[in-house]
Amino acid sequence: MALLDIKDLTLRFGGLCAVNQLSLEIEEGSIRSLIGPNGAGKTCVFNCLTGFYKPSSGDMVFMGTSIMKKKPHLITHMGMARTFQNLRLFKQMTVMENVMSGMHCRTNAAFAGAVLRTQSQKAEEKLIREIAEECLDFVGILDKKNYMAKNLPYGDQRRVEWARALATQPKLLLLDEPAAGLNKEEKARLINLMRRIRDERKVTIFLIEHDMGLVMKVSEKIFVIDYGVKIAEGTSKEVRDNPRVVEAYLGKEETEDAV
């Protein structure tokens, strides 16, 4: 059984069909990519998966349970985490506080415990700090835990977002254009980090990305959509050599650059 099974997913905004009968499977322990031209419906798919958009029809089954009508926080609690194309950090909070905020879906202490500082609340806060520090260490910026998030360079702010997503203890991590704004060296580190997340933390990865060199290197399977319709899926070579994909998205020059 697939970790995530999307079946005939359709999303309409009035007369506009943003996603049209999309079906795909994400196997546990894999790295999969979703690509396509701007406006193809990629982020709409992620917004449906995470509960921000309500699909018009179809089904989305995560870990054997339909998530079609679930609220975002419940989907996160089930084990699906997400980063965004545009950074969504709490800029006036420290790096540590940002990552700790990702643990809210795993906490148990009630309001009274937080006010009265009970032993159970103190123990839970200690655990949250330990997990946040471990996640920051994993992405390589533990030494900056007390910095204000707004004062970090862009590449490190990206790492804070990844650490916060990992702090939710996900089974599936959705990355929306994780390489956006990164330089060549940072992209190489990102590829290594994604593989480590999958191999060491046993987290399945599903990403949207426009950098075809990165996509071709890290993905075991690629799904291609255009105008909300899946036009191809397969390995890097199969997608790169698919005439329909080349015509709709890659183009000859970008195809050669991705080799």
TIVEX-325601 format. One record per residue (C-alpha): x, y, z; residue number from 0. Coordinates in pm, 1 decimal. Last residue first. Example, Ala and Ser with C-alpha at 12.3 -4.5 7.8 and 13.67 -1.06 7.14 Angstrom:
! residues 2
<node><c1>1367.0</c1><c2>-106.0</c2><c3>714.0</c3><i>1</i></node>
<node><c1>1230.0</c1><c2>-450.0</c2><c3>780.0</c3><i>0</i></node>
This chain:
! residues 259
<node><c1>2175.2</c1><c2>1569.7</c2><c3>-1826.0</c3><i>258</i></node>
<node><c1>1967.1</c1><c2>1856.4</c2><c3>-1685.8</c3><i>257</i></node>
<node><c1>2132.7</c1><c2>2116.7</c2><c3>-1911.5</c3><i>256</i></node>
<node><c1>2037.7</c1><c2>1915.6</c2><c3>-2223.6</c3><i>255</i></node>
<node><c1>1672.1</c1><c2>1906.9</c2><c3>-2121.9</c3><i>254</i></node>
<node><c1>1686.1</c1><c2>2278.2</c2><c3>-2041.4</c3><i>253</i></node>
<node><c1>1802.9</c1><c2>2356.5</c2><c3>-2395.7</c3><i>252</i></node>
<node><c1>1554.8</c1><c2>2125.4</c2><c3>-2572.1</c3><i>251</i></node>
<node><c1>1244.7</c1><c2>2250.7</c2><c3>-2394.9</c3><i>250</i></node>
<node><c1>1149.7</c1><c2>2135.9</c2><c3>-2048.2</c3><i>249</i></node>
<node><c1>784.3</c1><c2>2227.1</c2><c3>-2017.5</c3><i>248</i></node>
<node><c1>516.1</c1><c2>2144.2</c2><c3>-2267.3</c3><i>247</i></node>
<node><c1>725.9</c1><c2>2038.6</c2><c3>-2566.9</c3><i>246</i></node>
<node><c1>990.8</c1><c2>1853.9</c2><c3>-2368.8</c3><i>245</i></node>
<node><c1>723.6</c1><c2>1685.8</c2><c3>-2156.8</c3><i>244</i></node>
<node><c1>531.3</c1><c2>1572.0</c2><c3>-2464.2</c3><i>243</i></node>
<node><c1>846.8</c1><c2>1444.1</c2><c3>-2629.4</c3><i>242</i></node>
<node><c1>937.6</c1><c2>1224.3</c2><c3>-2326.6</c3><i>241</i></node>
<node><c1>1316.2</c1><c2>1187.1</c2><c3>-2318.6</c3><i>240</i></node>
<node><c1>1370.2</c1><c2>1386.3</c2><c3>-1998.3</c3><i>239</i></node>
<node><c1>1073.4</c1><c2>1212.9</c2><c3>-1834.3</c3><i>238</i></node>
<node><c1>1201.4</c1><c2>863.8</c2><c3>-1912.7</c3><i>237</i></node>
<node><c1>1556.7</c1><c2>958.6</c2><c3>-1818.2</c3><i>236</i></node>
<node><c1>1455.9</c1><c2>1104.9</c2><c3>-1480.7</c3><i>235</i></node>
<node><c1>1239.5</c1><c2>802.9</c2><c3>-1405.9</c3><i>234</i></node>
<node><c1>868.6</c1><c2>797.8</c2><c3>-1476.1</c3><i>233</i></node>
<node><c1>554.5</c1><c2>1002.9</c2><c3>-1499.9</c3><i>232</i></node>
<node><c1>388.7</c1><c2>1193.0</c2><c3>-1782.2</c3><i>231</i></node>
<node><c1>107.0</c1><c2>1426.0</c2><c3>-1884.5</c3><i>230</i></node>
<node><c1>-72.8</c1><c2>1461.9</c2><c3>-1552.2</c3><i>229</i></node>
<node><c1>-342.2</c1><c2>1726.0</c2><c3>-1596.9</c3><i>228</i></node>
<node><c1>-368.4</c1><c2>2047.9</c2><c3>-1394.5</c3><i>227</i></node>
<node><c1>-286.2</c1><c2>2271.2</c2><c3>-1690.8</c3><i>226</i></node>
<node><c1>37.9</c1><c2>2073.4</c2><c3>-1732.5</c3><i>225</i></node>
<node><c1>153.1</c1><c2>1806.9</c2><c3>-1490.7</c3><i>224</i></node>
<node><c1>473.0</c1><c2>1602.2</c2><c3>-1474.6</c3><i>223</i></node>
<node><c1>537.7</c1><c2>1333.6</c2><c3>-1213.3</c3><i>222</i></node>
<node><c1>898.6</c1><c2>1232.5</c2><c3>-1145.9</c3><i>221</i></node>
<node><c1>1031.0</c1><c2>908.6</c2><c3>-999.8</c3><i>220</i></node>
<node><c1>1355.7</c1><c2>825.7</c2><c3>-821.2</c3><i>219</i></node>
<node><c1>1423.3</c1><c2>1193.9</c2><c3>-772.1</c3><i>218</i></node>
<node><c1>1750.7</c1><c2>1343.3</c2><c3>-640.2</c3><i>217</i></node>
<node><c1>1966.1</c1><c2>1403.1</c2><c3>-945.8</c3><i>216</i></node>
<node><c1>1694.4</c1><c2>1477.6</c2><c3>-1203.3</c3><i>215</i></node>
<node><c1>1516.7</c1><c2>1718.3</c2><c3>-969.6</c3><i>214</i></node>
<node><c1>1836.6</c1><c2>1904.4</c2><c3>-883.7</c3><i>213</i></node>
<node><c1>1932.1</c1><c2>1955.9</c2><c3>-1249.0</c3><i>212</i></node>
<node><c1>1572.1</c1><c2>2041.2</c2><c3>-1327.6</c3><i>211</i></node>
<node><c1>1561.2</c1><c2>2335.2</c2><c3>-1088.6</c3><i>210</i></node>
<node><c1>1189.1</c1><c2>2413.5</c2><c3>-1103.5</c3><i>209</i></node>
<node><c1>1095.5</c1><c2>2216.0</c2><c3>-791.9</c3><i>208</i></node>
<node><c1>792.2</c1><c2>2065.3</c2><c3>-622.9</c3><i>207</i></node>
<node><c1>884.4</c1><c2>1795.5</c2><c3>-372.9</c3><i>206</i></node>
<node><c1>759.7</c1><c2>1471.4</c2><c3>-220.7</c3><i>205</i></node>
<node><c1>988.1</c1><c2>1318.1</c2><c3>43.4</c3><i>204</i></node>
<node><c1>940.1</c1><c2>1004.1</c2><c3>255.0</c3><i>203</i></node>
<node><c1>1093.2</c1><c2>1026.5</c2><c3>602.1</c3><i>202</i></node>
<node><c1>1300.7</c1><c2>736.9</c2><c3>736.5</c3><i>201</i></node>
<node><c1>1514.2</c1><c2>969.0</c2><c3>951.1</c3><i>200</i></node>
<node><c1>1851.8</c1><c2>840.5</c2><c3>832.1</c3><i>199</i></node>
<node><c1>1778.2</c1><c2>742.8</c2><c3>471.2</c3><i>198</i></node>
<node><c1>1501.2</c1><c2>986.6</c2><c3>373.8</c3><i>197</i></node>
<node><c1>1625.7</c1><c2>1286.0</c2><c3>569.5</c3><i>196</i></node>
<node><c1>1982.7</c1><c2>1199.8</c2><c3>465.7</c3><i>195</i></node>
<node><c1>1884.2</c1><c2>1196.9</c2><c3>98.4</c3><i>194</i></node>
<node><c1>1712.2</c1><c2>1531.8</c2><c3>135.2</c3><i>193</i></node>
<node><c1>2016.8</c1><c2>1675.5</c2><c3>313.4</c3><i>192</i></node>
<node><c1>2257.6</c1><c2>1563.3</c2><c3>40.7</c3><i>191</i></node>
<node><c1>2043.2</c1><c2>1727.7</c2><c3>-227.0</c3><i>190</i></node>
<node><c1>2018.5</c1><c2>2040.7</c2><c3>-12.1</c3><i>189</i></node>
<node><c1>2396.4</c1><c2>2054.1</c2><c3>32.4</c3><i>188</i></node>
<node><c1>2437.9</c1><c2>2057.4</c2><c3>-347.1</c3><i>187</i></node>
<node><c1>2173.5</c1><c2>2330.5</c2><c3>-368.4</c3><i>186</i></node>
<node><c1>2361.4</c1><c2>2538.0</c2><c3>-110.7</c3><i>185</i></node>
<node><c1>2680.7</c1><c2>2514.3</c2><c3>-318.4</c3><i>184</i></node>
<node><c1>2502.6</c1><c2>2621.1</c2><c3>-636.0</c3><i>183</i></node>
<node><c1>2324.9</c1><c2>2917.3</c2><c3>-474.7</c3><i>182</i></node>
<node><c1>1984.3</c1><c2>2901.0</c2><c3>-309.7</c3><i>181</i></node>
<node><c1>1698.4</c1><c2>3140.9</c2><c3>-389.6</c3><i>180</i></node>
<node><c1>1445.5</c1><c2>2866.3</c2><c3>-461.3</c3><i>179</i></node>
<node><c1>1599.3</c1><c2>2525.1</c2><c3>-387.4</c3><i>178</i></node>
<node><c1>1314.5</c1><c2>2409.7</c2><c3>-158.8</c3><i>177</i></node>
<node><c1>1051.4</c1><c2>2472.1</c2><c3>-428.8</c3><i>176</i></node>
<node><c1>757.7</c1><c2>2344.3</c2><c3>-219.7</c3><i>175</i></node>
<node><c1>887.3</c1><c2>2057.1</c2><c3>-5.4</c3><i>174</i></node>
<node><c1>628.4</c1><c2>1808.9</c2><c3>122.5</c3><i>173</i></node>
<node><c1>762.7</c1><c2>1578.6</c2><c3>395.5</c3><i>172</i></node>
<node><c1>586.9</c1><c2>1247.7</c2><c3>463.5</c3><i>171</i></node>
<node><c1>622.1</c1><c2>1044.0</c2><c3>784.5</c3><i>170</i></node>
<node><c1>662.0</c1><c2>1360.4</c2><c3>985.4</c3><i>169</i></node>
<node><c1>809.5</c1><c2>1422.8</c2><c3>1331.7</c3><i>168</i></node>
<node><c1>670.0</c1><c2>1778.8</c2><c3>1362.9</c3><i>167</i></node>
<node><c1>1028.8</c1><c2>1882.1</c2><c3>1442.1</c3><i>166</i></node>
<node><c1>1126.8</c1><c2>1786.6</c2><c3>1087.2</c3><i>165</i></node>
<node><c1>913.8</c1><c2>2072.4</c2><c3>951.9</c3><i>164</i></node>
<node><c1>1077.8</c1><c2>2314.7</c2><c3>1195.0</c3><i>163</i></node>
<node><c1>1422.8</c1><c2>2194.8</c2><c3>1087.4</c3><i>162</i></node>
<node><c1>1333.4</c1><c2>2248.2</c2><c3>721.6</c3><i>161</i></node>
<node><c1>1211.2</c1><c2>2601.1</c2><c3>796.1</c3><i>160</i></node>
<node><c1>1525.3</c1><c2>2680.6</c2><c3>991.8</c3><i>159</i></node>
<node><c1>1731.5</c1><c2>2550.5</c2><c3>701.1</c3><i>158</i></node>
<node><c1>1557.8</c1><c2>2791.7</c2><c3>463.9</c3><i>157</i></node>
<node><c1>1644.1</c1><c2>3074.0</c2><c3>701.7</c3><i>156</i></node>
<node><c1>2004.2</c1><c2>2952.6</c2><c3>673.6</c3><i>155</i></node>
<node><c1>2001.0</c1><c2>2997.4</c2><c3>296.4</c3><i>154</i></node>
<node><c1>1845.8</c1><c2>3343.6</c2><c3>327.5</c3><i>153</i></node>
<node><c1>2108.6</c1><c2>3481.6</c2><c3>563.2</c3><i>152</i></node>
<node><c1>2002.0</c1><c2>3492.3</c2><c3>928.7</c3><i>151</i></node>
<node><c1>1898.7</c1><c2>3814.9</c2><c3>1102.3</c3><i>150</i></node>
<node><c1>1522.9</c1><c2>3764.0</c2><c3>1059.7</c3><i>149</i></node>
<node><c1>1537.9</c1><c2>3436.4</c2><c3>1252.5</c3><i>148</i></node>
<node><c1>1676.5</c1><c2>3608.9</c2><c3>1560.7</c3><i>147</i></node>
<node><c1>1985.1</c1><c2>3416.4</c2><c3>1663.1</c3><i>146</i></node>
<node><c1>1969.8</c1><c2>3186.5</c2><c3>1967.2</c3><i>145</i></node>
<node><c1>1980.5</c1><c2>2860.9</c2><c3>1769.9</c3><i>144</i></node>
<node><c1>2269.3</c1><c2>2973.2</c2><c3>1549.1</c3><i>143</i></node>
<node><c1>2519.3</c1><c2>2706.3</c2><c3>1656.0</c3><i>142</i></node>
<node><c1>2254.1</c1><c2>2442.3</c2><c3>1586.6</c3><i>141</i></node>
<node><c1>2268.0</c1><c2>2537.4</c2><c3>1218.8</c3><i>140</i></node>
<node><c1>2358.9</c1><c2>2215.4</c2><c3>1035.4</c3><i>139</i></node>
<node><c1>2030.5</c1><c2>2061.2</c2><c3>922.6</c3><i>138</i></node>
<node><c1>2065.8</c1><c2>1771.8</c2><c3>1169.6</c3><i>137</i></node>
<node><c1>2191.0</c1><c2>2000.6</c2><c3>1446.8</c3><i>136</i></node>
<node><c1>1878.4</c1><c2>2211.6</c2><c3>1412.9</c3><i>135</i></node>
<node><c1>1663.6</c1><c2>1898.2</c2><c3>1431.7</c3><i>134</i></node>
<node><c1>1847.8</c1><c2>1776.9</c2><c3>1743.0</c3><i>133</i></node>
<node><c1>1812.9</c1><c2>2117.3</c2><c3>1906.4</c3><i>132</i></node>
<node><c1>1437.3</c1><c2>2119.5</c2><c3>1840.2</c3><i>131</i></node>
<node><c1>1404.3</c1><c2>1765.1</c2><c3>1977.5</c3><i>130</i></node>
<node><c1>1589.8</c1><c2>1858.1</c2><c3>2296.6</c3><i>129</i></node>
<node><c1>1388.3</c1><c2>2176.3</c2><c3>2339.8</c3><i>128</i></node>
<node><c1>1060.4</c1><c2>1987.8</c2><c3>2299.5</c3><i>127</i></node>
<node><c1>1177.3</c1><c2>1727.1</c2><c3>2553.3</c3><i>126</i></node>
<node><c1>1257.3</c1><c2>1995.3</c2><c3>2810.7</c3><i>125</i></node>
<node><c1>916.3</c1><c2>2155.2</c2><c3>2751.4</c3><i>124</i></node>
<node><c1>750.5</c1><c2>1817.2</c2><c3>2808.0</c3><i>123</i></node>
<node><c1>935.6</c1><c2>1762.0</c2><c3>3134.2</c3><i>122</i></node>
<node><c1>840.6</c1><c2>2109.8</c2><c3>3256.5</c3><i>121</i></node>
<node><c1>474.2</c1><c2>2051.1</c2><c3>3169.0</c3><i>120</i></node>
<node><c1>474.1</c1><c2>1713.2</c2><c3>3345.3</c3><i>119</i></node>
<node><c1>632.4</c1><c2>1867.0</c2><c3>3653.1</c3><i>118</i></node>
<node><c1>368.0</c1><c2>2141.8</c2><c3>3668.0</c3><i>117</i></node>
<node><c1>446.7</c1><c2>2498.6</c2><c3>3565.7</c3><i>116</i></node>
<node><c1>119.7</c1><c2>2637.8</c2><c3>3705.0</c3><i>115</i></node>
<node><c1>36.8</c1><c2>2836.3</c2><c3>3389.8</c3><i>114</i></node>
<node><c1>155.0</c1><c2>2573.8</c2><c3>3140.2</c3><i>113</i></node>
<node><c1>-9.8</c1><c2>2294.3</c2><c3>3336.3</c3><i>112</i></node>
<node><c1>-336.6</c1><c2>2484.9</c2><c3>3351.8</c3><i>111</i></node>
<node><c1>-333.7</c1><c2>2532.5</c2><c3>2974.1</c3><i>110</i></node>
<node><c1>-296.9</c1><c2>2157.9</c2><c3>2917.6</c3><i>109</i></node>
<node><c1>28.5</c1><c2>1976.8</c2><c3>2847.1</c3><i>108</i></node>
<node><c1>5.5</c1><c2>1721.9</c2><c3>2563.4</c3><i>107</i></node>
<node><c1>238.0</c1><c2>1841.7</c2><c3>2288.3</c3><i>106</i></node>
<node><c1>288.1</c1><c2>1668.1</c2><c3>1952.0</c3><i>105</i></node>
<node><c1>104.6</c1><c2>1913.8</c2><c3>1722.5</c3><i>104</i></node>
<node><c1>280.7</c1><c2>2207.4</c2><c3>1890.4</c3><i>103</i></node>
<node><c1>621.8</c1><c2>2063.7</c2><c3>1799.1</c3><i>102</i></node>
<node><c1>674.3</c1><c2>2292.9</c2><c3>1499.9</c3><i>101</i></node>
<node><c1>675.2</c1><c2>2590.4</c2><c3>1734.9</c3><i>100</i></node>
<node><c1>998.7</c1><c2>2455.5</c2><c3>1884.0</c3><i>99</i></node>
<node><c1>1166.0</c1><c2>2516.8</c2><c3>1548.7</c3><i>98</i></node>
<node><c1>1070.9</c1><c2>2883.3</c2><c3>1544.1</c3><i>97</i></node>
<node><c1>1162.3</c1><c2>2925.6</c2><c3>1910.6</c3><i>96</i></node>
<node><c1>1510.2</c1><c2>2786.6</c2><c3>1846.7</c3><i>95</i></node>
<node><c1>1571.7</c1><c2>3018.7</c2><c3>1550.5</c3><i>94</i></node>
<node><c1>1467.8</c1><c2>3310.9</c2><c3>1766.4</c3><i>93</i></node>
<node><c1>1140.2</c1><c2>3494.2</c2><c3>1721.9</c3><i>92</i></node>
<node><c1>1071.2</c1><c2>3827.2</c2><c3>1548.8</c3><i>91</i></node>
<node><c1>1092.1</c1><c2>3667.9</c2><c3>1201.2</c3><i>90</i></node>
<node><c1>834.3</c1><c2>3399.1</c2><c3>1272.7</c3><i>89</i></node>
<node><c1>914.4</c1><c2>3201.2</c2><c3>959.5</c3><i>88</i></node>
<node><c1>698.6</c1><c2>3158.5</c2><c3>653.6</c3><i>87</i></node>
<node><c1>951.1</c1><c2>3154.7</c2><c3>369.5</c3><i>86</i></node>
<node><c1>799.4</c1><c2>3172.8</c2><c3>23.4</c3><i>85</i></node>
<node><c1>792.3</c1><c2>2841.1</c2><c3>-164.1</c3><i>84</i></node>
<node><c1>654.5</c1><c2>2677.5</c2><c3>148.7</c3><i>83</i></node>
<node><c1>755.4</c1><c2>2384.6</c2><c3>369.0</c3><i>82</i></node>
<node><c1>521.9</c1><c2>2099.5</c2><c3>455.4</c3><i>81</i></node>
<node><c1>468.8</c1><c2>1825.2</c2><c3>710.5</c3><i>80</i></node>
<node><c1>247.6</c1><c2>1515.2</c2><c3>692.9</c3><i>79</i></node>
<node><c1>244.0</c1><c2>1283.8</c2><c3>995.6</c3><i>78</i></node>
<node><c1>-111.9</c1><c2>1231.7</c2><c3>1117.3</c3><i>77</i></node>
<node><c1>-74.3</c1><c2>1537.4</c2><c3>1342.9</c3><i>76</i></node>
<node><c1>-0.8</c1><c2>1749.3</c2><c3>1036.9</c3><i>75</i></node>
<node><c1>-319.3</c1><c2>1621.3</c2><c3>873.3</c3><i>74</i></node>
<node><c1>-509.3</c1><c2>1706.0</c2><c3>1191.0</c3><i>73</i></node>
<node><c1>-365.1</c1><c2>2057.2</c2><c3>1196.2</c3><i>72</i></node>
<node><c1>-465.9</c1><c2>2114.5</c2><c3>831.8</c3><i>71</i></node>
<node><c1>-832.4</c1><c2>2011.9</c2><c3>876.8</c3><i>70</i></node>
<node><c1>-951.9</c1><c2>1677.4</c2><c3>744.5</c3><i>69</i></node>
<node><c1>-1222.5</c1><c2>1640.8</c2><c3>482.1</c3><i>68</i></node>
<node><c1>-1028.5</c1><c2>1474.5</c2><c3>198.9</c3><i>67</i></node>
<node><c1>-775.8</c1><c2>1310.4</c2><c3>432.4</c3><i>66</i></node>
<node><c1>-878.1</c1><c2>952.1</c2><c3>356.6</c3><i>65</i></node>
<node><c1>-696.5</c1><c2>702.3</c2><c3>577.6</c3><i>64</i></node>
<node><c1>-460.9</c1><c2>419.9</c2><c3>470.7</c3><i>63</i></node>
<node><c1>-140.6</c1><c2>605.3</c2><c3>558.4</c3><i>62</i></node>
<node><c1>-261.0</c1><c2>902.6</c2><c3>354.6</c3><i>61</i></node>
<node><c1>-549.3</c1><c2>856.1</c2><c3>112.0</c3><i>60</i></node>
<node><c1>-647.3</c1><c2>1150.2</c2><c3>-106.9</c3><i>59</i></node>
<node><c1>-976.9</c1><c2>1114.1</c2><c3>-293.1</c3><i>58</i></node>
<node><c1>-1155.0</c1><c2>1246.2</c2><c3>-599.7</c3><i>57</i></node>
<node><c1>-1382.7</c1><c2>1549.1</c2><c3>-616.9</c3><i>56</i></node>
<node><c1>-1400.4</c1><c2>1926.0</c2><c3>-572.7</c3><i>55</i></node>
<node><c1>-1090.0</c1><c2>1938.5</c2><c3>-356.7</c3><i>54</i></node>
<node><c1>-1090.5</c1><c2>2149.3</c2><c3>-36.7</c3><i>53</i></node>
<node><c1>-787.5</c1><c2>2377.6</c2><c3>-26.3</c3><i>52</i></node>
<node><c1>-572.4</c1><c2>2443.5</c2><c3>282.3</c3><i>51</i></node>
<node><c1>-600.9</c1><c2>2079.3</c2><c3>393.5</c3><i>50</i></node>
<node><c1>-236.6</c1><c2>1976.6</c2><c3>352.7</c3><i>49</i></node>
<node><c1>-293.1</c1><c2>1754.9</c2><c3>50.1</c3><i>48</i></node>
<node><c1>-515.1</c1><c2>2011.6</c2><c3>-120.6</c3><i>47</i></node>
<node><c1>-259.8</c1><c2>2288.2</c2><c3>-75.9</c3><i>46</i></node>
<node><c1>11.1</c1><c2>2055.1</c2><c3>-208.8</c3><i>45</i></node>
<node><c1>-193.4</c1><c2>1987.0</c2><c3>-523.2</c3><i>44</i></node>
<node><c1>-264.8</c1><c2>2359.5</c2><c3>-565.1</c3><i>43</i></node>
<node><c1>111.4</c1><c2>2415.1</c2><c3>-542.5</c3><i>42</i></node>
<node><c1>154.9</c1><c2>2203.7</c2><c3>-855.9</c3><i>41</i></node>
<node><c1>-138.8</c1><c2>2340.5</c2><c3>-1055.9</c3><i>40</i></node>
<node><c1>30.0</c1><c2>2405.4</c2><c3>-1392.3</c3><i>39</i></node>
<node><c1>46.2</c1><c2>2780.6</c2><c3>-1326.5</c3><i>38</i></node>
<node><c1>419.9</c1><c2>2795.5</c2><c3>-1387.8</c3><i>37</i></node>
<node><c1>518.2</c1><c2>2498.6</c2><c3>-1603.9</c3><i>36</i></node>
<node><c1>542.0</c1><c2>2146.1</c2><c3>-1463.4</c3><i>35</i></node>
<node><c1>712.8</c1><c2>1936.4</c2><c3>-1199.6</c3><i>34</i></node>
<node><c1>615.1</c1><c2>1705.4</c2><c3>-913.5</c3><i>33</i></node>
<node><c1>904.4</c1><c2>1516.8</c2><c3>-758.8</c3><i>32</i></node>
<node><c1>932.6</c1><c2>1188.2</c2><c3>-569.0</c3><i>31</i></node>
<node><c1>1183.5</c1><c2>1069.0</c2><c3>-310.0</c3><i>30</i></node>
<node><c1>1093.7</c1><c2>726.0</c2><c3>-173.4</c3><i>29</i></node>
<node><c1>1082.6</c1><c2>558.9</c2><c3>168.3</c3><i>28</i></node>
<node><c1>708.7</c1><c2>491.4</c2><c3>156.4</c3><i>27</i></node>
<node><c1>567.9</c1><c2>492.0</c2><c3>-195.3</c3><i>26</i></node>
<node><c1>398.1</c1><c2>804.2</c2><c3>-329.6</c3><i>25</i></node>
<node><c1>113.0</c1><c2>721.6</c2><c3>-565.6</c3><i>24</i></node>
<node><c1>-44.5</c1><c2>928.4</c2><c3>-840.6</c3><i>23</i></node>
<node><c1>-383.4</c1><c2>1021.1</c2><c3>-983.3</c3><i>22</i></node>
<node><c1>-488.4</c1><c2>1365.9</c2><c3>-1102.4</c3><i>21</i></node>
<node><c1>-844.0</c1><c2>1402.3</c2><c3>-1228.2</c3><i>20</i></node>
<node><c1>-798.6</c1><c2>1769.7</c2><c3>-1327.8</c3><i>19</i></node>
<node><c1>-626.4</c1><c2>2015.7</c2><c3>-1098.0</c3><i>18</i></node>
<node><c1>-677.5</c1><c2>2390.6</c2><c3>-1148.2</c3><i>17</i></node>
<node><c1>-1011.9</c1><c2>2356.8</c2><c3>-1329.6</c3><i>16</i></node>
<node><c1>-1134.6</c1><c2>2712.9</c2><c3>-1373.5</c3><i>15</i></node>
<node><c1>-1512.4</c1><c2>2767.6</c2><c3>-1409.5</c3><i>14</i></node>
<node><c1>-1559.2</c1><c2>2848.7</c2><c3>-1041.4</c3><i>13</i></node>
<node><c1>-1234.6</c1><c2>2749.9</c2><c3>-874.0</c3><i>12</i></node>
<node><c1>-1213.4</c1><c2>2377.9</c2><c3>-940.2</c3><i>11</i></node>
<node><c1>-993.5</c1><c2>2108.9</c2><c3>-785.3</c3><i>10</i></node>
<node><c1>-998.1</c1><c2>1748.9</c2><c3>-906.5</c3><i>9</i></node>
<node><c1>-810.5</c1><c2>1452.7</c2><c3>-760.0</c3><i>8</i></node>
<node><c1>-872.0</c1><c2>1132.6</c2><c3>-956.0</c3><i>7</i></node>
<node><c1>-709.0</c1><c2>922.5</c2><c3>-682.1</c3><i>6</i></node>
<node><c1>-408.6</c1><c2>1039.8</c2><c3>-481.9</c3><i>5</i></node>
<node><c1>-248.5</c1><c2>757.8</c2><c3>-282.2</c3><i>4</i></node>
<node><c1>5.3</c1><c2>850.1</c2><c3>-16.5</c3><i>3</i></node>
<node><c1>204.0</c1><c2>592.6</c2><c3>184.1</c3><i>2</i></node>
<node><c1>131.4</c1><c2>344.6</c2><c3>-94.5</c3><i>1</i></node>
<node><c1>0.0</c1><c2>0.0</c2><c3>0.0</c3><i>0</i></node>
